[in-house]
Amino acid sequence: MHTTAQDTADVAIIGAGIAGASLAWALARGHEGAPPQRVLLLEREDQPGYHTTGRSAALYMASYGTPAIRALTRASRDFYDAPPTGFADHPLLSPRGVLHVATAAELPALAALQAELQAIDPSVRRASQAELLAAVPVLRPEAAVAGLVEDSAADIDVHALHQGYLRGARTAGATLLTKAELAGLARGDNGAWTLHLADGRQLRARQVVNAAGAWADVVGTLAGAAPIGLEPRRRSAFTFAPPEGVDASRWPAVAAVVADHGPDGEAWYIKPDAGLILGSPANADLVAPHDVVPEELDIALGIHRIEAATTLEIRRPRSTWAGLRSFVADGDMVIGPDPAVPGFFWLAAQGGYGIQSAPGAAALAASLLLGQPLPPALRREGVDAAASSPGRLRR
């Protein structure tokens, strides 16, 4: 589809990361029996997913996030286990599991976490120190006095997922435009939007979806919408070699249980990653939206924490990187029509949960955008559209 200022698309989606790509896929194919939509997917970078999606080493964890995010994540599991034919040429999930480990001082926090997680997933179970050390022998006993085992957690092939959405959306007729930086938005008397790009192009769409990640409040301002109070937060990570002669590929991921450390309650984590080990200080540093790079202090802090809790020696990381995880005040996503700007729709504030919940979040967004009832998979898991409504932030 070639769209010009005279050719009006049904929906223009700003941002082709996992949020925008998954929604484009759902709309272009025809969501829940609705007619296929003419979709424009705009990405200001040379390639989709450059800033956050492409920098994620995601796990599927039904226990991760707020109750509303957990519901969207659970509603995504069927898609991950059995994606549509042709979506990917290999499984999207591979078994991993997660150990939540606690020091003696953190045993009360571990007990609270156990009660919380078992209410969601009864298969989560308490693990003794002996079991933890047998599963990941590099753990220091004092760092793993006790823990929890979350066997249902799995690695997500982020690249295959993102490419499957992009490929499927294009096959269904969506148009992907890269190097398409939005410079202005104007809503005409007929309700349609004109999108002004930085290179002078003009495009038109009946509805605009703001899936711009850390830049969502910037895009909202262009549309005349009130900010949602988005807070981009830097998360840094690095990879390093396992000990010589040690096969760490089958280790579960390991996350420290800390009572009061950041929005995710973690002080460090490690997980096997393509023959190496990925580590992070689990930081969440508030920054302005930009092409974020890892800070040396973040990497040093992660190395210090991991070496203090394990016998691993990290002399030199093989690679380092950082990504932005964007939150609003209550930690939930923002998915829904703007309460004051007709035809402007928010799909933002995915935090660190956007990939594990992508199928569910896209189904919720598509249903709200098209005025449909929520699909059975969302209703079954107790997804409540009000929990993600932009209007909740402006009461």
C-alpha positions in Angstrom: 0.0 0.0 0.0 1.4 3.4 -1.0 0.0 6.0 1.4 0.2 9.8 0.6 -1.5 12.8 2.0 -4.5 11.9 -0.2 -4.7 8.3 0.8 -6.0 7.8 4.4 -5.0 4.7 6.3 -7.2 3.3 9.0 -4.5 3.3 11.7 -1.1 4.9 11.9 1.1 3.3 14.6 4.1 5.4 15.8 6.9 3.1 16.8 7.7 -0.4 15.4 9.1 -2.0 18.5 7.4 -5.0 20.0 4.3 -3.0 21.0 3.7 -1.4 17.7 4.7 -4.4 15.6 2.3 -6.8 17.5 -0.6 -4.4 17.2 0.1 -3.9 13.5 0.0 -7.6 13.0 -3.3 -8.0 14.9 -5.0 -5.2 13.0 -3.7 -5.9 9.5 -4.8 -9.6 9.8 -8.3 -8.7 11.1 -8.6 -9.0 14.8 -11.2 -11.4 16.2 -13.2 -11.4 12.9 -13.0 -7.7 12.3 -12.2 -6.5 8.8 -8.5 -6.1 8.2 -7.3 -2.6 8.8 -5.1 -0.5 6.5 -2.1 0.0 8.8 0.9 2.4 8.6 3.7 1.4 11.0 6.2 4.2 11.4 9.7 3.9 12.8 12.1 6.8 13.1 15.2 4.6 13.2 16.8 2.7 10.3 15.4 -0.5 11.7 12.5 -1.4 14.0 13.2 -2.3 17.7 16.5 -0.4 17.8 16.1 1.1 21.3 14.5 -1.4 23.6 13.0 -4.4 21.9 16.3 -5.2 20.2 18.2 -4.9 23.5 16.1 -7.3 25.6 17.0 -10.8 26.7 13.5 -11.5 27.8 12.1 -14.3 30.0 8.5 -15.4 30.0 7.6 -15.1 33.7 3.9 -15.3 34.7 5.0 -13.9 38.2 6.6 -10.8 36.8 4.9 -7.4 37.1 1.8 -5.9 38.6 -1.4 -8.0 38.8 -2.7 -6.4 35.6 0.5 -7.1 33.8 0.6 -10.7 35.0 -2.9 -11.2 33.6 -1.8 -10.0 30.2 1.3 -12.2 30.4 -0.8 -15.3 31.3 -3.1 -14.5 28.4 -0.1 -14.5 26.1 1.1 -18.0 26.9 -1.1 -19.9 24.4 0.3 -17.7 21.6 3.9 -18.4 22.7 3.3 -22.1 23.0 1.6 -22.4 19.6 2.0 -19.4 17.3 0.1 -19.3 14.0 1.5 -21.4 11.2 4.4 -19.7 9.5 4.9 -17.1 12.3 8.3 -18.5 13.2 10.4 -21.4 12.0 11.2 -22.7 15.5 9.6 -22.5 18.9 9.4 -19.0 20.5 9.9 -20.4 24.0 12.6 -22.7 25.4 12.7 -24.0 29.0 14.7 -22.1 31.5 13.2 -21.7 34.9 14.1 -19.2 37.5 15.6 -19.4 41.0 14.8 -16.6 43.4 17.5 -16.7 46.0 17.7 -15.1 49.5 20.3 -14.4 52.1 19.4 -15.0 55.8 18.4 -11.3 56.2 16.0 -11.6 53.3 14.1 -14.7 54.4 11.0 -12.6 55.5 11.0 -11.0 52.0 11.3 -14.5 50.5 8.3 -15.7 52.5 6.2 -12.8 51.3 7.3 -13.4 47.7 6.4 -17.1 48.0 2.9 -16.3 49.2 2.4 -13.8 46.4 3.7 -16.1 43.6 2.0 -19.2 44.7 -1.3 -17.4 44.6 -0.6 -16.9 40.9 1.2 -20.1 40.0 0.8 -23.0 42.5 3.8 -24.8 40.9 6.1 -22.2 42.4 7.8 -24.0 45.3 10.3 -23.4 48.1 13.8 -24.7 47.6 16.4 -25.6 50.1 20.0 -24.4 50.1 21.2 -27.8 48.9 18.8 -27.8 45.9 19.8 -24.2 45.0 23.5 -25.0 45.1 23.0 -28.2 43.1 21.2 -26.4 40.4 23.7 -23.5 40.2 27.0 -24.6 41.8 28.6 -21.2 41.6 26.2 -19.7 44.2 27.8 -18.9 47.5 25.9 -20.6 50.4 25.4 -17.3 52.3 23.7 -15.8 49.2 21.3 -18.7 48.8 20.2 -19.7 52.2 16.8 -20.6 50.7 14.9 -19.8 47.6 12.0 -20.3 45.3 11.9 -22.3 42.0 9.7 -21.1 39.2 9.9 -23.9 36.6 7.4 -22.4 34.2 9.7 -19.5 33.3 11.1 -19.7 29.8 13.5 -17.9 27.4 11.8 -15.9 24.7 13.4 -15.7 21.3 12.9 -11.9 21.0 14.3 -11.6 17.5 12.0 -14.3 16.1 9.0 -12.9 17.9 9.6 -9.3 16.7 10.4 -10.4 13.1 7.4 -12.7 13.1 5.1 -9.8 13.9 6.7 -7.5 11.3 6.7 -10.1 8.6 3.1 -11.1 9.3 1.9 -7.5 9.4 3.6 -6.7 6.0 2.2 -9.9 4.5 -1.3 -8.9 5.6 -0.9 -5.5 3.9 0.6 -3.2 6.5 3.1 -0.6 5.4 6.3 -0.3 7.4 8.2 3.0 7.0 11.6 3.4 8.5 13.5 6.7 8.9 10.1 8.2 9.4 10.5 10.6 12.3 7.3 12.3 13.4 7.5 16.1 13.5 3.9 17.1 13.9 0.3 15.8 14.2 -2.8 17.7 13.2 -6.4 16.5 13.4 -8.7 17.9 10.7 -12.4 18.8 10.8 -13.3 15.4 9.4 -11.5 13.7 12.3 -8.6 12.3 10.3 -5.1 13.0 11.3 -2.3 14.4 9.1 1.1 13.2 10.2 4.0 15.5 9.3 7.3 13.8 9.0 10.7 15.4 9.5 11.6 14.9 5.9 8.6 16.8 4.6 6.3 13.8 3.9 2.7 14.0 4.9 0.6 10.9 5.7 -3.1 10.6 6.8 -4.8 8.2 9.1 -8.2 8.0 10.8 -6.6 6.9 14.1 -3.1 7.3 15.6 -1.6 4.9 18.0 1.2 6.1 20.2 3.6 3.2 20.6 6.7 5.3 20.8 8.3 3.7 23.9 10.3 6.1 25.9 9.3 8.9 23.6 5.5 8.4 24.1 5.0 11.6 26.1 6.8 13.5 23.3 4.4 12.1 20.7 1.5 12.7 23.0 2.4 16.4 23.2 2.5 16.6 19.4 -1.1 15.4 19.4 -2.2 17.9 22.0 -2.7 15.2 24.7 -1.8 15.6 28.3 1.4 13.7 29.4 1.0 10.4 31.2 4.0 11.1 33.4 6.2 8.5 31.6 9.5 7.8 33.3 12.2 6.1 31.1 14.6 4.1 33.3 18.0 2.7 32.2 18.7 -1.0 32.7 22.3 -2.1 32.0 23.5 -5.6 31.2 26.6 -7.4 30.1 27.7 -10.9 29.1 30.8 -12.8 30.2 32.3 -16.2 29.8 31.4 -19.0 32.3 34.2 -20.7 34.2 36.5 -22.7 32.0 35.2 -26.2 31.5 31.8 -25.4 33.0 28.6 -25.9 30.9 26.2 -23.3 32.2 23.7 -23.6 29.4 21.2 -25.6 31.4 21.4 -23.4 34.5 18.1 -21.6 35.4 18.2 -17.9 35.6 19.0 -16.6 39.1 17.6 -13.4 40.7 18.3 -12.1 44.1 15.4 -11.5 46.5 15.8 -8.0 48.1 13.2 -6.4 50.2 13.7 -2.8 49.1 15.6 -2.4 45.8 14.1 -0.7 42.8 10.7 -1.2 41.2 11.4 -4.9 40.5 12.7 -6.0 43.9 16.0 -7.4 42.5 19.6 -6.5 43.2 21.2 -8.6 40.5 20.4 -11.4 38.2 22.2 -13.8 35.8 21.0 -16.1 33.1 22.7 -18.3 30.5 22.8 -16.6 27.1 24.1 -18.2 23.8 27.1 -19.9 25.5 27.8 -17.0 27.8 26.2 -15.7 31.0 24.2 -12.5 31.0 24.4 -10.4 34.1 22.8 -7.2 35.4 22.6 -5.0 38.5 18.9 -4.8 37.9 19.2 -1.0 37.9 16.3 1.4 37.0 17.9 4.8 36.7 15.6 7.7 35.7 16.8 9.3 32.5 15.5 11.5 29.6 14.5 9.5 26.5 17.7 9.1 24.4 19.8 6.5 22.7 21.0 5.1 26.0 24.4 3.5 26.6 25.6 1.6 29.6 27.3 3.5 32.3 30.6 2.1 33.6 29.3 2.4 37.2 26.3 0.2 36.3 28.5 -2.5 34.9 31.0 -2.3 37.8 28.1 -2.5 40.3 26.6 -5.5 38.5 30.0 -7.3 38.5 30.5 -6.5 42.2 27.1 -7.9 43.2 27.4 -11.0 41.1 30.9 -11.8 42.3 29.8 -11.2 46.0 26.9 -13.7 45.6 28.7 -16.3 43.5 32.2 -17.7 42.9 32.2 -16.3 39.3 35.1 -14.2 38.3 34.3 -11.5 35.7 37.6 -10.1 34.5 36.2 -8.5 31.4 32.7 -8.5 30.0 32.4 -9.7 26.4 29.7 -7.1 25.7 27.8 -4.4 27.5 24.6 -2.6 26.6 21.6 -0.7 28.1 18.0 -0.2 27.3 15.1 2.0 28.5 12.2 0.5 30.4 9.4 3.1 30.7 7.0 3.3 33.6 4.1 5.5 34.9 3.5 6.1 38.5 1.4 3.0 39.3 3.6 0.6 37.3 0.8 -0.6 35.0 0.8 -0.2 31.2 -1.1 2.6 29.5 -3.4 1.1 26.8 -6.5 2.8 25.6 -8.0 5.9 23.9 -6.9 9.3 25.2 -9.8 10.7 27.2 -9.5 14.2 25.7 -8.1 13.7 22.2 -10.4 11.8 19.9 -8.7 9.3 17.6 -5.5 9.2 19.6 -4.7 5.9 21.3 -2.0 5.1 23.9 0.1 1.9 23.8 2.9 2.8 26.2 4.6 2.2 29.6 5.4 -1.4 29.0 8.2 -1.2 31.6 10.2 -4.4 31.5 7.2 -6.5 30.6 6.4 -5.6 27.0 7.8 -8.7 25.4 6.4 -11.4 27.8 3.0 -9.8 27.5 3.0 -8.7 23.8 0.3 -11.0 22.5 -2.1 -10.2 25.3 -1.4 -6.4 25.2 -1.8 -6.4 21.4 -5.2 -8.2 21.7 -6.3 -5.7 24.4 -5.2 -2.7 22.3 -6.8 -4.1 19.1 -10.1 -4.8 20.9 -10.3 -1.3 22.4 -9.2 0.4 19.2 -11.9 -1.4 17.2 -14.6 -1.2 19.9 -14.8 -5.0 20.3 -15.4 -7.0 23.4 -12.3 -8.5 25.0 -11.4 -11.9 23.5 -12.0 -15.0 25.6 -8.3 -15.5 26.4 -8.2 -12.1 28.1 -11.4 -12.5 30.0 -10.3 -15.9 31.2 -7.3 -14.4 32.8 -9.2 -11.5 34.4 -7.8 -8.8 32.2 -9.5 -5.5 33.1 -9.3 -2.7 30.5 -9.7 -0.1 33.2 -6.4 -1.0 34.8 -4.5 0.2 31.8 -6.8 3.1 30.7 -5.1 6.5 30.3 -8.0 8.1 32.1 -6.9 6.5 35.4 -3.8 8.8 35.4 -5.8 12.0 35.1 -8.4 11.7 37.9 
